[in-house]
Amino acid sequence: MQSKGFFALLTDFSFDDFVTPRLIKILYALLLLFAILIAVGGVISGLIAMFSDSFFSGVGVMIGGLIGGLIYAILARVFVELIMVVFKIAQNTTELVQLKRSES
């Protein structure tokens, strides 16, 4: 089976091949970038709070931002893995059906 190009997959109305496994790396990179932005935003907000409000509230905001970014990154990874599991199941099922057809 020959691999189709990206634009050929977009116009494949039989949906025999999937475009999502090729795009999933880009989606994961964007989700990780967002997690980094959450963490950096928390640190910046914490620094601002440290100098304008209270030192301990600023530290709390910084820790909360870092933990929030970490939790978001973990959940993003789980989400992406769940998507890939569905596509791996579809791929393996297709291979099993082809194998069964070739036996009979």
Secondary structure as the mmCIF struct_conf table of DSSP 4:
data_model
#
loop_
_struct_conf.conf_type_id
_struct_conf.id
_struct_conf.beg_label_comp_id
_struct_conf.beg_label_asym_id
_struct_conf.beg_label_seq_id
_struct_conf.end_label_comp_id
_struct_conf.end_label_asym_id
_struct_conf.end_label_seq_id
HELX_LH_PP_P HELX_LH_PP_P1 GLN A 2 GLY A 5
HELX_RH_AL_P HELX_RH_AL_P1 PHE A 6 LEU A 10
TURN_TY1_P TURN_TY1_P1 THR A 11 THR A 11
TURN_TY1_P TURN_TY1_P2 PHE A 13 SER A 14
BEND BEND1 ASP A 17 ASP A 17
BEND BEND2 VAL A 19 VAL A 19
HELX_RH_AL_P HELX_RH_AL_P2 THR A 20 SER A 52
BEND BEND3 ASP A 53 ASP A 53
HELX_RH_AL_P HELX_RH_AL_P3 PHE A 55 GLU A 103
#
